[in-house]
Amino acid sequence: MPVRFTVTTGQAMRSRDIFRDGKPWGFKTYEAIARHKPDFHVSTGDNVYYDQDYALATNMELARYHWHRIYSLPCVRSLFRTTSGYWEKDDHDYRWNDCDPHQKVPRKLRAGVTMITDEMGRRLFREAVPMSKKTYRTFVWGKGLQIWLTEGRDYRSPNSMPDGPNKTMWGAEQKAWLKRSLTESQCDFKVLISPTPLVGPDRQEKRDNHANKNGFWTEGREFLRWVRESGLRNIYIVCGDRHWQYHSIDETGVEEFSCGAISNRHAARNQPHWGKDRQPHFRDAKGGFLMIEVQRDDSSPELRFTFFDVDGNPVYVCRKKCDIGD
């Protein structure tokens, strides 16, 4: 059966781009997504910004307020009246920028001091969004598609730990589950949706994710090599977190699609240097969303990635036929 879904990241109240009666109303991207009537929507994290948006989340009550005001916006409510959703968490909707479970409170931020502990951050996320028993999970959408949603905060080693084989974002249990379930999948296409990039590239000063050489690089490279060496076919990575849209191809052959920030006001102009090991097929420092479609007909099944701007105009399309091997 045909499947269509959309992906976004990075929605901050300060980045709203619809103004009505002289007041910020919501996000153009949500209205554009609704016109496509997706089967489901994936928010890859940074659903709220505890540490940056007005009313710093210094406690549980203010953290709840961040969720309530974003998800009460008319355009957001309208989409989720008719569209199911999956949510991942990242740093800003867990504790603060580039955080890990080991950092202590009180934490001094630009706008004040926060007391959001690791336990509070985990509990607030589960309270705010529908969630299964574990925050990493996989879902099958017919013969054509299986998606994986990973957890990048709860099990991670300290960001400050020197990179090496013992440093992890995923933890041993999640990593074993991910490899096992990918290998067992019988679907035409496999889409791994990560809150943060694995391929990248990212800015050189970052040390928060798998695409950072001073971060969790070793674990990321091990996984990408495993994908190649295990002979997995038709697997693609989709990521959030980065404030620009891109399609890049790693030297292992693994391809990654970054959905980009939800609005132009939230997009980043200062993109990283693109080295020879990560060649971009597309990149754009604008906001918008990514739509992914699976089509099955008499010919080979097709997976289609389409980047849209905030007004819903397509800016880049990539089509992938199902590789059935020898």
N, C-alpha and C positions, 0 to 999 in steps of 0.2 A: 504494500500500500504506500502511496506517497506520504512523506512526512516533511513538515516545514517547521523550523523553530528559529528563534532569534536570540542574540546574545548581546549583553551590555556590561559595562563596568563604570565605576566612578561617578556616582550621582551625589552631588553636594547641593545643599540649599542655595549656597552663594552662586552656583553655576546655572540656575534656572534661566531659560531663554525665551519663555513666553510671557509677554507683559500685556495685561488687560486692565483697563481703568487705571493705568499708571502704576500697577503693582506687579511684581513677579508672580506668575501663575503656575508655571510648571515647565515641562520639557517637551520640545518639539519632537524629539525622538520617540517618545511614548505614543504620540498621536500618529506618527508615521508607521510605527510598528503595528498599531491597531488596524490600519488600513490593509495590511497584508494577511490578517487573520491567522496568525501562526497556531500550530497545534499546542505549542508550549513555549515558554520564555525562560532563559537562564540568565540570572544575575550573578556574575562571577566574583562579587565581593565589593567592598567599599560602598555598600548600600547606603551607609550614613558615615558622617565624619565626626566622631566623638571629640577629636582633638583639634579641629580647625574651624568648623562652622560655629556661628554665633550661639552662645549658651554652651560653653565647654562642658562636656559630660564629666563632671567631677564626682558624681555619685550615680546610683542606680536610677533614681527618679529622673534626673536630667538625661541619662542615656536612653530611657524609655521615650522621653519627649522627642529625641532625635528621630526615632522610628515612627512615632505617631505623626509628626508633621510631614515627613516625606511621603508616607503611604496614605495620607489623607489628601494629597494633591489631586485635584479633579482628574487630570490626565492619567495618573497612576491608578486611581480607583477604577476608572473606565476600562483600562486594559484588562485588569485582573478580574473584572466581573465576568468576562467571557473566555479568559485565557489562563490555563494552569501555569504554574511556575516552579522552578527549582532555584534554590539559593545556595551560594557558597559565601564563606566569609574570608575577609582578608584583614589587613592590619587596622584600618581606620574604623571598621565596624566590630572590632574585637577589643582593642585597647588604644593604641596610638601608632603613629607612623613607624613602619619597619620594626614592630615590636616582636618579642618572643615571650614564651611563658615564664621565663626565668627573671625577667626584669622586675625590679621592685617598685613599690609605691611608698610614699607619694612620688609622683613623677612630674617634674617641672616642664611645662610646655610653654609655647610662645604666649598663649592667652591665659595662663594661670597654672594651677596644679590639679592633677587628676588623681583619684583614688581607685580607679578601676583595676581590680586585681585580675589575675588569670581566671580564677574561678568565676568571678562576676562576668567577665567577658564571654566565657563559654555559655553561662546560664542565660544571659541576656539574648544571645543569638538564638538559642533554642526557643526562648519565650517569644521572640519576635516573628519567626518564620516557621512554616511547616517543616518538619524534619523527621527522618527515620531514626532508628536507634543509634546509628553511627553517622557522623557527618561526612564520611566518604562512602559512596554508594554507586551502583550502576543500574541502568534501566534499559530494557529492550523495547524498541518501538517497531514491532513487526520483523520480518525477515531482513529488511534493508538496513536497519540502524540499531546500534547499541551505543549508549553514551556512558562515560565515567566521570564522576564528580569527585575531585580529590580534596583533602584537608591539608592545608599548608601551615597552620599555626599551632594546633594543639600538641603535636608530637615532635616539634622541631627542637634541635639542639640550640644552645645559645648562638645568636648571630656572631658574637665576638670570638667564638671558638675557631681556631685555625682550621682551614678546610682540609679535608682528608677523608679516608674511607669510613671513619666512625662518625662523621658529621652528617646529620640527616634533617630534612624537612618533613619527610613522610613517616618516619618510624618504621621499624622492622615489620610489624604486623600489617600495616597498610601497604607497604611495598610488596610484600609477599602476596597479599590479596590482589593487588593491581596486576602483577605479572601473571598470576594464576588465572584470573578471570579474563584477561585479554587473550591468553592462550586458548582458553576453553570456548571463547565466543564463536558462534556459528553464523553471525550476521554478515551481510555483505560489507558494511562499512563500520569502522570503529572510530569514535570521536572522543578523545580524552580532553575534558574541559578542566583547565587548571586556573586557580585564582591568579597565579603568577607565571611568567614565561619559563620555558625550558630551553628553547632555542634562542630567542632574542634576536638581535643583541639588546643589551640594556646599557645605561650610562656607566662609565668606568668607575665612578665613585660608589656605586651601589654595592651592597653585600648582603642582600635580603632574599635572593632567589637563586634558582638553578642556573640562570643565565649569567651570573656574576662570578668572575674568577676569584674574587675575595669573599664569596658567599658560600653557596652550596653547589659549586661547580662540579666537584668530583661525583656526587650522587647523580646530578643531571647527566653528565657525560656517560656514566655507567648505564643509566637507563636508556639513553639514546643508542648506545652501542648494542645493548641487549635487544632492542627492537630490531635492529638490522641483523644481528647474528642469529636471532631466533626464527628469522624468516617470516615474521608477521607481515601481512599484506593489508593494504587498504586501511591503514591507521593514520589519523591526522590529529594534531594538537590544536586546540583553541584556547586562548588565554585572555585574561583580563589584566588589570593593574596598570599596564602601560597606557599613557595618555596620547597615543597615536595609533592609527590603524596600520597594520602591515601584514604582508605574506612573505615569510622567509623560508629558505631551504637550508637545512644544516648540512654539513659535510658528510654526515651519515646517510643523507637522503631523506630524513624525517622533515616534514613540512609543518609549519606553525602559522596560525592565523590569529592576529591580535585584534579584538573587536574595537578598541579605541574608546576614548571617553564619551560620555553620553551627550555632551554639548561642546560647541566650539569654545565656549568660555572656559571649559575644563581641559581642553586639549593643550598639549605641550609643544612649543615650537622648537625647543632645543633637543633635537633627537640625537641619539648616539652615533658614533662613527660605525659604519658598516664594513667589517673586515671581510677578507676573502673566504673565511670559514662560514659566514652567514650572509648569503647573498639575497638581497630583497628582490622579489618580483613586483612588489607594490608597497608603497608607504605613503602616508598622507597625514599631516599634522592637523587633522580636523576631527570634529566630533561626529557621532552617528551610531550605527549599529551594524552587526553582522547577521546575515540570514543564511541558514544552511538548509538545503532541500535534498531529499532523496527521491529519485524517480525510478520506477521499475516499469519496463515495457518489454516488448519482444526482444529487444537488443540488450546489451550489457547494462546493468543498473548504473545509474549516474549519481554522483554526489556533487552538488553545486554550492559554492561559496560566493556570496554577493555582499560586498561592502556598500552601505548606503550612507549618505550624509544626513544631517539632522532633519532635512526637509523630505527625506524619503527618496532622493534621487540616487540611482545606482552609479557608483564611481569605479568599480572594479569587479569582474566576475572571473571565477576560476572553476572549471569543470573537470571532474575526475571520474574516469570509467573504472568499473570494478575489475581489478586484476585477479583472475581466477587461477593463475599459475599454469604450470605444465599439466 
